Amino acid sequence: MSSALPLLNKRRFWPLFVTQLLGAFNDNLFKFSMVILVTYGILNNPAQEFQFNALASGIFILPFFVCSALAGQLADNYDKAKIIRHVKTAEIGLAIIGAIGLYFGSIPIMLFALFLLGLQSTFFGPIKYAILPQHLEEDEVLAGTGLVEAGTYIAILAGTILGGVIIDRRGEGVELAALMVLIVAVIGWITSRFVPDAPAQKVKEKIDFNIFRSSWTLIRDTMHIRRLFLAIIAISFFWTIGAVLIIQFPPLVKNFLTAAPSVASLFLGVFSIGIAIGSVIINLLLKSKVSARYAPVSVILMGFFVVALYIVSAQWDGLPAPQLYDFSSFISYKGAWLLLVTLAGVAITGGMFVVPLYAFLTTTVDISRTARTIAANNVVNSGCMVIGSLLALACSMLGFSALDQLLLVAFMCLVAAYLGWLLHKACEEYDRNGEDESSIPEIFS
């Protein structure tokens, strides 16, 4: 079995790892600083706060849906390392726009910057996984994928915690947040210079700049492989669940747990580090073998923990407005640790479910098509996440609170478990009979 941690000492891996870690950190530092500023410092209405979170999530995800096909074509036709360097150069300009929005407290400028950051991540997303088979040995790919996932969520942890610490309940601290967004973008640009070249693995093809036609073509040409189709659908449904769940956190913390921004950071941080832990655990259980064996039970356990989170949250004794628990008083409250344990359980089991599925995307197809495969996944993922954001928004407008919507998440976990079971069956069939090129309508037969 290939050990994951030694990869961090290798030039063929660590620059990519650090670059993507810094990118995820910066995205979440900006996003959560913006969310805290708007939720605690600008708006003062639970419904509007929830709807803003849903809108912000949808705006960030939208570029993945629209431009992922183009991003995948570029990554498969050109040197992936060079594209990374161009993307990280653009991030500096985007960070300047975001910093201006934070400094002046302008919601339109902040949302515009968020859209641009989503666009930048769209072009980086296919590469951070597709480049792994070029730089790693076959038995290192799952370990490398796990490290990338773990690093991403550790970065999310750091970015969300910092965003909630820097900006307080009065919306102050935006100057420091804006400065840090700029500094991290520059450091990410520096580390991207060290990523080893990763030239295209085939003769260049003509790029289709019609984003709608190319998206459809990409999905059609990728998802005819049964295991790949099921992996993408399962990942997409998982991130639909994630979109609905993460949208709940800031309003849930403020309006039901009556806690300060630092506690909202703690929630997102625990969720992020939990997925990182889950990604490491599943790599150990599978012994670096790409398999969906544990997917159904993992996401069923996730649903169990979501229900537990609902029950514990529903029994919480909130403070009368406008009082809020600060970090220390929240941690010392009698039910806080049980709440955090259930949240960690949600995240760990979620990580165990989703990480092996990403490894399917890079090991099921030829190395020359890995970026487009990741891009096809991103198109479907982002479409489902936008649907998840709209679903959460619609539920809010119909009067369902952030707490109520946890039960919706628990039900969705059962659907994800069914998809994981179908994928496991498809893998067993492949092991017995070889590749199955079934068409999409036959997948669920």
LOLOGU-694635 format. One record per residue (C-alpha): residue number from 1; residue in one letter; x, y, z. Coordinates in steps of 0.1 Angstrom, whole numbers. Example, Ala and Ser with C-alpha at 12.3 -4.5 7.8 and 13.67 -1.06 7.14 Angstrom:
2
@n=1 res=A u=123 v=-45 w=78
@n=2 res=S u=137 v=-11 w=71
//
This chain:
445
@n=1 res=M u=0 v=0 w=0
@n=2 res=S u=13 v=34 w=-9
@n=3 res=S u=15 v=58 w=21
@n=4 res=A u=-1 v=92 w=15
@n=5 res=L u=21 v=115 w=36
@n=6 res=P u=54 v=109 w=18
@n=7 res=L u=39 v=124 w=-13
@n=8 res=L u=41 v=158 w=5
@n=9 res=N u=79 v=156 w=2
@n=10 res=K u=79 v=151 w=-35
@n=11 res=R u=83 v=179 w=-60
@n=12 res=R u=58 v=162 w=-83
@n=13 res=F u=30 v=167 w=-57
@n=14 res=W u=37 v=193 w=-30
@n=15 res=P u=35 v=225 w=-52
@n=16 res=L u=1 v=214 w=-65
@n=17 res=F u=-11 v=205 w=-30
@n=18 res=V u=0 v=238 w=-16
@n=19 res=T u=-14 v=259 w=-45
@n=20 res=Q u=-48 v=243 w=-44
@n=21 res=L u=-48 v=245 w=-6
@n=22 res=L u=-41 v=283 w=-8
@n=23 res=G u=-68 v=287 w=-34
@n=24 res=A u=-94 v=269 w=-13
@n=25 res=F u=-84 v=289 w=17
@n=26 res=N u=-87 v=322 w=-1
@n=27 res=D u=-121 v=314 w=-16
@n=28 res=N u=-135 v=305 w=18
@n=29 res=L u=-118 v=334 w=36
@n=30 res=F u=-135 v=358 w=12
@n=31 res=K u=-168 v=339 w=11
@n=32 res=F u=-172 v=335 w=48
@n=33 res=S u=-160 v=371 w=55
@n=34 res=M u=-186 v=383 w=31
@n=35 res=V u=-213 v=360 w=47
@n=36 res=I u=-205 v=371 w=82
@n=37 res=L u=-204 v=408 w=72
@n=38 res=V u=-238 v=406 w=55
@n=39 res=T u=-254 v=383 w=81
@n=40 res=Y u=-242 v=401 w=112
@n=41 res=G u=-233 v=436 w=100
@n=42 res=I u=-257 v=446 w=72
@n=43 res=L u=-289 v=425 w=73
@n=44 res=N u=-310 v=419 w=103
@n=45 res=N u=-338 v=396 w=91
@n=46 res=P u=-336 v=358 w=94
@n=47 res=A u=-354 v=352 w=61
@n=48 res=Q u=-332 v=377 w=42
@n=49 res=E u=-301 v=363 w=57
@n=50 res=F u=-309 v=327 w=47
@n=51 res=Q u=-319 v=339 w=12
@n=52 res=F u=-286 v=358 w=8
@n=53 res=N u=-266 v=327 w=18
@n=54 res=A u=-286 v=306 w=-8
@n=55 res=L u=-280 v=333 w=-35
@n=56 res=A u=-243 v=336 w=-27
@n=57 res=S u=-239 v=298 w=-30
@n=58 res=G u=-257 v=297 w=-63
@n=59 res=I u=-237 v=326 w=-77
@n=60 res=F u=-204 v=309 w=-68
@n=61 res=I u=-215 v=276 w=-83
@n=62 res=L u=-230 v=289 w=-115
@n=63 res=P u=-196 v=293 w=-135
@n=64 res=F u=-189 v=256 w=-129
@n=65 res=F u=-222 v=247 w=-146
@n=66 res=V u=-216 v=271 w=-175
@n=67 res=C u=-178 v=269 w=-182
@n=68 res=S u=-166 v=235 w=-169
@n=69 res=A u=-168 v=219 w=-204
@n=70 res=L u=-145 v=246 w=-218
@n=71 res=A u=-122 v=243 w=-188
@n=72 res=G u=-119 v=205 w=-194
@n=73 res=Q u=-111 v=210 w=-231
@n=74 res=L u=-84 v=235 w=-223
@n=75 res=A u=-68 v=213 w=-196
@n=76 res=D u=-67 v=182 w=-219
@n=77 res=N u=-53 v=202 w=-249
@n=78 res=Y u=-27 v=223 w=-231
@n=79 res=D u=-1 v=220 w=-204
@n=80 res=K u=-20 v=218 w=-171
@n=81 res=A u=7 v=235 w=-151
@n=82 res=K u=8 v=265 w=-174
@n=83 res=I u=-30 v=268 w=-170
@n=84 res=I u=-26 v=267 w=-132
@n=85 res=R u=-1 v=296 w=-134
@n=86 res=H u=-25 v=317 w=-156
@n=87 res=V u=-54 v=310 w=-132
@n=88 res=K u=-34 v=320 w=-102
@n=89 res=T u=-22 v=352 w=-119
@n=90 res=A u=-59 v=361 w=-126
@n=91 res=E u=-67 v=354 w=-89
@n=92 res=I u=-47 v=384 w=-78
@n=93 res=G u=-70 v=407 w=-99
@n=94 res=L u=-101 v=390 w=-86
@n=95 res=A u=-88 v=394 w=-50
@n=96 res=I u=-85 v=432 w=-55
@n=97 res=I u=-121 v=434 w=-66
@n=98 res=G u=-132 v=413 w=-36
@n=99 res=A u=-111 v=434 w=-12
@n=100 res=I u=-128 v=466 w=-25
@n=101 res=G u=-163 v=450 w=-20
@n=102 res=L u=-154 v=440 w=16
@n=103 res=Y u=-139 v=474 w=24
@n=104 res=F u=-169 v=494 w=12
@n=105 res=G u=-195 v=468 w=24
@n=106 res=S u=-210 v=467 w=-11
@n=107 res=I u=-231 v=436 w=-16
@n=108 res=P u=-232 v=439 w=-55
@n=109 res=I u=-194 v=441 w=-57
@n=110 res=M u=-189 v=413 w=-33
@n=111 res=L u=-213 v=390 w=-52
@n=112 res=F u=-195 v=400 w=-85
@n=113 res=A u=-162 v=391 w=-70
@n=114 res=L u=-176 v=358 w=-57
@n=115 res=F u=-188 v=350 w=-92
@n=116 res=L u=-153 v=357 w=-106
@n=117 res=L u=-137 v=335 w=-79
@n=118 res=G u=-161 v=308 w=-89
@n=119 res=L u=-151 v=312 w=-126
@n=120 res=Q u=-114 v=310 w=-116
@n=121 res=S u=-121 v=278 w=-96
@n=122 res=T u=-140 v=264 w=-126
@n=123 res=F u=-108 v=264 w=-147
@n=124 res=F u=-86 v=251 w=-118
@n=125 res=G u=-110 v=224 w=-107
@n=126 res=P u=-105 v=198 w=-135
@n=127 res=I u=-67 v=202 w=-133
@n=128 res=K u=-62 v=195 w=-96
@n=129 res=Y u=-75 v=159 w=-100
@n=130 res=A u=-66 v=153 w=-137
@n=131 res=I u=-29 v=162 w=-132
@n=132 res=L u=-25 v=135 w=-105
@n=133 res=P u=-23 v=105 w=-129
@n=134 res=Q u=5 v=123 w=-148
@n=135 res=H u=26 v=130 w=-118
@n=136 res=L u=18 v=100 w=-95
@n=137 res=E u=22 v=62 w=-98
@n=138 res=E u=-10 v=42 w=-102
@n=139 res=D u=-10 v=30 w=-66
@n=140 res=E u=-5 v=66 w=-54
@n=141 res=V u=-36 v=81 w=-71
@n=142 res=L u=-61 v=73 w=-44
@n=143 res=A u=-37 v=85 w=-17
@n=144 res=G u=-30 v=117 w=-37
@n=145 res=T u=-67 v=123 w=-42
@n=146 res=G u=-73 v=118 w=-5
@n=147 res=L u=-46 v=143 w=3
@n=148 res=V u=-60 v=169 w=-21
@n=149 res=E u=-95 v=164 w=-6
@n=150 res=A u=-81 v=166 w=29
@n=151 res=G u=-60 v=197 w=21
@n=152 res=T u=-90 v=213 w=5
@n=153 res=Y u=-111 v=209 w=36
@n=154 res=I u=-83 v=218 w=60
@n=155 res=A u=-80 v=250 w=39
@n=156 res=I u=-118 v=255 w=41
@n=157 res=L u=-115 v=250 w=79
@n=158 res=A u=-88 v=277 w=82
@n=159 res=G u=-106 v=301 w=58
@n=160 res=T u=-139 v=298 w=75
@n=161 res=I u=-125 v=301 w=110
@n=162 res=L u=-104 v=331 w=101
@n=163 res=G u=-133 v=348 w=84
@n=164 res=G u=-155 v=345 w=114
@n=165 res=V u=-127 v=356 w=138
@n=166 res=I u=-116 v=386 w=118
@n=167 res=I u=-151 v=401 w=113
@n=168 res=D u=-170 v=404 w=145
@n=169 res=R u=-208 v=406 w=153
@n=170 res=R u=-208 v=444 w=145
@n=171 res=G u=-193 v=438 w=110
@n=172 res=E u=-159 v=453 w=119
@n=173 res=G u=-125 v=439 w=108
@n=174 res=V u=-131 v=440 w=70
@n=175 res=E u=-99 v=459 w=64
@n=176 res=L u=-78 v=430 w=77
@n=177 res=A u=-99 v=404 w=58
@n=178 res=A u=-95 v=424 w=25
@n=179 res=L u=-57 v=426 w=31
@n=180 res=M u=-54 v=389 w=38
@n=181 res=V u=-73 v=379 w=6
@n=182 res=L u=-47 v=399 w=-14
@n=183 res=I u=-17 v=384 w=4
@n=184 res=V u=-29 v=348 w=0
@n=185 res=A u=-35 v=353 w=-37
@n=186 res=V u=1 v=365 w=-42
@n=187 res=I u=15 v=335 w=-22
@n=188 res=G u=-6 v=311 w=-43
@n=189 res=W u=8 v=327 w=-75
@n=190 res=I u=43 v=321 w=-62
@n=191 res=T u=37 v=284 w=-53
@n=192 res=S u=21 v=278 w=-87
@n=193 res=R u=55 v=286 w=-104
@n=194 res=F u=68 v=253 w=-88
@n=195 res=V u=42 v=229 w=-102
@n=196 res=P u=60 v=206 w=-127
@n=197 res=D u=50 v=207 w=-163
@n=198 res=A u=21 v=185 w=-173
@n=199 res=P u=18 v=186 w=-211
@n=200 res=A u=-12 v=173 w=-230
@n=201 res=Q u=-12 v=136 w=-235
@n=202 res=K u=-26 v=136 w=-270
@n=203 res=V u=-27 v=156 w=-302
@n=204 res=K u=-46 v=189 w=-297
@n=205 res=E u=-82 v=190 w=-307
@n=206 res=K u=-103 v=219 w=-318
@n=207 res=I u=-118 v=238 w=-289
@n=208 res=D u=-156 v=242 w=-290
@n=209 res=F u=-163 v=277 w=-274
@n=210 res=N u=-200 v=272 w=-276
@n=211 res=I u=-204 v=265 w=-239
@n=212 res=F u=-239 v=249 w=-241
@n=213 res=R u=-231 v=226 w=-270
@n=214 res=S u=-197 v=217 w=-255
@n=215 res=S u=-213 v=210 w=-221
@n=216 res=W u=-238 v=186 w=-237
@n=217 res=T u=-212 v=169 w=-258
@n=218 res=L u=-189 v=165 w=-229
@n=219 res=I u=-216 v=149 w=-207
@n=220 res=R u=-227 v=126 w=-236
@n=221 res=D u=-192 v=114 w=-244
@n=222 res=T u=-182 v=108 w=-208
@n=223 res=M u=-212 v=93 w=-191
@n=224 res=H u=-218 v=63 w=-213
@n=225 res=I u=-195 v=43 w=-191
@n=226 res=R u=-217 v=28 w=-164
@n=227 res=R u=-193 v=31 w=-134
@n=228 res=L u=-184 v=66 w=-144
@n=229 res=F u=-220 v=77 w=-149
@n=230 res=L u=-229 v=64 w=-114
@n=231 res=A u=-199 v=79 w=-98
@n=232 res=I u=-207 v=113 w=-112
@n=233 res=I u=-244 v=111 w=-103
@n=234 res=A u=-235 v=100 w=-67
@n=235 res=I u=-209 v=128 w=-63
@n=236 res=S u=-234 v=153 w=-77
@n=237 res=F u=-261 v=142 w=-53
@n=238 res=F u=-237 v=143 w=-24
@n=239 res=W u=-228 v=179 w=-32
@n=240 res=T u=-265 v=187 w=-36
@n=241 res=I u=-268 v=176 w=0
@n=242 res=G u=-237 v=196 w=9
@n=243 res=A u=-251 v=227 w=-7
@n=244 res=V u=-284 v=225 w=12
@n=245 res=L u=-265 v=217 w=44
@n=246 res=I u=-238 v=244 w=43
@n=247 res=I u=-264 v=271 w=35
@n=248 res=Q u=-281 v=263 w=68
@n=249 res=F u=-251 v=269 w=90
@n=250 res=P u=-248 v=307 w=94
@n=251 res=P u=-286 v=313 w=99
@n=252 res=L u=-288 v=282 w=121
@n=253 res=V u=-260 v=294 w=143
@n=254 res=K u=-273 v=330 w=145
@n=255 res=N u=-311 v=325 w=148
@n=256 res=F u=-315 v=291 w=165
@n=257 res=L u=-283 v=286 w=185
@n=258 res=T u=-281 v=324 w=191
@n=259 res=A u=-243 v=324 w=187
@n=260 res=A u=-216 v=347 w=174
@n=261 res=P u=-198 v=346 w=140
@n=262 res=S u=-169 v=327 w=156
@n=263 res=V u=-193 v=298 w=163
@n=264 res=A u=-205 v=299 w=127
@n=265 res=S u=-168 v=295 w=117
@n=266 res=L u=-165 v=266 w=141
@n=267 res=F u=-195 v=248 w=125
@n=268 res=L u=-181 v=251 w=90
@n=269 res=G u=-146 v=243 w=103
@n=270 res=V u=-157 v=211 w=121
@n=271 res=F u=-176 v=201 w=89
@n=272 res=S u=-145 v=207 w=68
@n=273 res=I u=-120 v=189 w=90
@n=274 res=G u=-145 v=161 w=94
@n=275 res=I u=-145 v=155 w=56
@n=276 res=A u=-107 v=156 w=57
@n=277 res=I u=-106 v=129 w=84
@n=278 res=G u=-131 v=108 w=65
@n=279 res=S u=-110 v=110 w=34
@n=280 res=V u=-80 v=96 w=53
@n=281 res=I u=-100 v=69 w=71
@n=282 res=I u=-115 v=56 w=38
@n=283 res=N u=-81 v=54 w=22
@n=284 res=L u=-69 v=33 w=51
@n=285 res=L u=-99 v=10 w=49
@n=286 res=L u=-97 v=5 w=12
@n=287 res=K u=-59 v=1 w=13
@n=288 res=S u=-55 v=24 w=-17
@n=289 res=K u=-79 v=4 w=-39
@n=290 res=V u=-105 v=24 w=-58
@n=291 res=S u=-138 v=9 w=-46
@n=292 res=A u=-173 v=20 w=-37
@n=293 res=R u=-176 v=-9 w=-12
@n=294 res=Y u=-182 v=14 w=18
@n=295 res=A u=-202 v=41 w=0
@n=296 res=P u=-238 v=30 w=9
@n=297 res=V u=-232 v=24 w=46
@n=298 res=S u=-211 v=57 w=49
@n=299 res=V u=-239 v=79 w=36
@n=300 res=I u=-266 v=60 w=57
@n=301 res=L u=-245 v=68 w=87
@n=302 res=M u=-243 v=104 w=75
@n=303 res=G u=-281 v=106 w=74
@n=304 res=F u=-282 v=92 w=110
@n=305 res=F u=-259 v=119 w=122
@n=306 res=V u=-279 v=146 w=104
@n=307 res=V u=-311 v=135 w=123
@n=308 res=A u=-291 v=136 w=155
@n=309 res=L u=-279 v=171 w=147
@n=310 res=Y u=-315 v=181 w=142
@n=311 res=I u=-326 v=167 w=175
@n=312 res=V u=-298 v=183 w=195
@n=313 res=S u=-303 v=216 w=178
@n=314 res=A u=-341 v=216 w=184
@n=315 res=Q u=-335 v=212 w=221
@n=316 res=W u=-310 v=241 w=223
@n=317 res=D u=-319 v=269 w=247
@n=318 res=G u=-313 v=301 w=228
@n=319 res=L u=-307 v=335 w=243
@n=320 res=P u=-332 v=363 w=239
@n=321 res=A u=-324 v=388 w=211
@n=322 res=P u=-301 v=406 w=206
@n=323 res=Q u=-279 v=385 w=229
@n=324 res=L u=-255 v=360 w=214
@n=325 res=Y u=-233 v=332 w=229
@n=326 res=D u=-197 v=341 w=223
@n=327 res=F u=-172 v=313 w=215
@n=328 res=S u=-163 v=305 w=251
@n=329 res=S u=-198 v=306 w=265
@n=330 res=F u=-210 v=284 w=236
@n=331 res=I u=-183 v=258 w=242
@n=332 res=S u=-191 v=257 w=279
@n=333 res=Y u=-228 v=252 w=273
@n=334 res=K u=-240 v=218 w=283
@n=335 res=G u=-251 v=206 w=249
@n=336 res=A u=-223 v=221 w=228
@n=337 res=W u=-200 v=192 w=226
@n=338 res=L u=-228 v=168 w=217
@n=339 res=L u=-238 v=192 w=189
@n=340 res=L u=-202 v=193 w=176
@n=341 res=V u=-198 v=155 w=178
@n=342 res=T u=-229 v=150 w=157
@n=343 res=L u=-217 v=176 w=132
@n=344 res=A u=-183 v=159 w=130
@n=345 res=G u=-201 v=126 w=124
@n=346 res=V u=-220 v=141 w=95
@n=347 res=A u=-188 v=153 w=79
@n=348 res=I u=-166 v=122 w=85
@n=349 res=T u=-191 v=98 w=70
@n=350 res=G u=-196 v=122 w=41
@n=351 res=G u=-159 v=123 w=34
@n=352 res=M u=-158 v=85 w=35
@n=353 res=F u=-186 v=84 w=9
@n=354 res=V u=-174 v=110 w=-16
@n=355 res=V u=-136 v=107 w=-18
@n=356 res=P u=-133 v=72 w=-34
@n=357 res=L u=-158 v=84 w=-60
@n=358 res=Y u=-134 v=111 w=-72
@n=359 res=A u=-107 v=85 w=-77
@n=360 res=F u=-131 v=67 w=-101
@n=361 res=L u=-130 v=98 w=-123
@n=362 res=T u=-93 v=97 w=-128
@n=363 res=T u=-88 v=60 w=-131
@n=364 res=T u=-118 v=49 w=-152
@n=365 res=V u=-108 v=67 w=-184
@n=366 res=D u=-76 v=72 w=-204
@n=367 res=I u=-52 v=97 w=-190
@n=368 res=S u=-57 v=119 w=-221
@n=369 res=R u=-94 v=124 w=-211
@n=370 res=T u=-91 v=129 w=-173
@n=371 res=A u=-95 v=167 w=-173
@n=372 res=R u=-127 v=165 w=-194
@n=373 res=T u=-140 v=137 w=-172
@n=374 res=I u=-135 v=159 w=-141
@n=375 res=A u=-151 v=188 w=-161
@n=376 res=A u=-181 v=167 w=-169
@n=377 res=N u=-184 v=158 w=-133
@n=378 res=N u=-182 v=195 w=-124
@n=379 res=V u=-209 v=204 w=-149
@n=380 res=V u=-233 v=179 w=-134
@n=381 res=N u=-221 v=187 w=-98
@n=382 res=S u=-227 v=224 w=-102
@n=383 res=G u=-260 v=220 w=-118
@n=384 res=C u=-272 v=198 w=-89
@n=385 res=M u=-257 v=223 w=-64
@n=386 res=V u=-275 v=251 w=-80
@n=387 res=I u=-307 v=230 w=-78
@n=388 res=G u=-299 v=224 w=-41
@n=389 res=S u=-294 v=261 w=-35
@n=390 res=L u=-327 v=269 w=-52
@n=391 res=L u=-344 v=241 w=-33
@n=392 res=A u=-332 v=255 w=0
@n=393 res=L u=-343 v=290 w=-11
@n=394 res=A u=-377 v=277 w=-21
@n=395 res=C u=-382 v=259 w=12
@n=396 res=S u=-372 v=291 w=31
@n=397 res=M u=-398 v=311 w=11
@n=398 res=L u=-424 v=285 w=20
@n=399 res=G u=-417 v=290 w=56
@n=400 res=F u=-393 v=261 w=64
@n=401 res=S u=-366 v=271 w=87
@n=402 res=A u=-329 v=262 w=85
@n=403 res=L u=-335 v=237 w=113
@n=404 res=D u=-365 v=221 w=95
@n=405 res=Q u=-344 v=216 w=64
@n=406 res=L u=-320 v=193 w=82
@n=407 res=L u=-347 v=166 w=79
@n=408 res=L u=-347 v=172 w=41
@n=409 res=V u=-309 v=166 w=41
@n=410 res=A u=-314 v=133 w=61
@n=411 res=F u=-339 v=120 w=35
@n=412 res=M u=-315 v=129 w=6
@n=413 res=C u=-288 v=108 w=23
@n=414 res=L u=-310 v=77 w=16
@n=415 res=V u=-311 v=85 w=-21
@n=416 res=A u=-273 v=89 w=-21
@n=417 res=A u=-270 v=55 w=-4
@n=418 res=Y u=-290 v=39 w=-32
@n=419 res=L u=-267 v=55 w=-58
@n=420 res=G u=-236 v=42 w=-39
@n=421 res=W u=-251 v=7 w=-39
@n=422 res=L u=-257 v=8 w=-76
@n=423 res=L u=-221 v=20 w=-82
@n=424 res=H u=-208 v=-9 w=-60
@n=425 res=K u=-229 v=-34 w=-81
@n=426 res=A u=-215 v=-19 w=-113
@n=427 res=C u=-180 v=-23 w=-100
@n=428 res=E u=-185 v=-59 w=-92
@n=429 res=E u=-200 v=-65 w=-126
@n=430 res=Y u=-169 v=-48 w=-142
@n=431 res=D u=-146 v=-70 w=-121
@n=432 res=R u=-164 v=-101 w=-134
@n=433 res=N u=-171 v=-93 w=-170
@n=434 res=G u=-148 v=-63 w=-180
@n=435 res=E u=-159 v=-29 w=-192
@n=436 res=D u=-197 v=-23 w=-197
@n=437 res=E u=-204 v=5 w=-222
@n=438 res=S u=-241 v=6 w=-213
@n=439 res=S u=-261 v=36 w=-223
@n=440 res=I u=-275 v=60 w=-197
@n=441 res=P u=-311 v=48 w=-199
@n=442 res=E u=-300 v=12 w=-191
@n=443 res=I u=-280 v=23 w=-160
@n=444 res=F u=-307 v=19 w=-134
@n=445 res=S u=-320 v=-14 w=-148
//
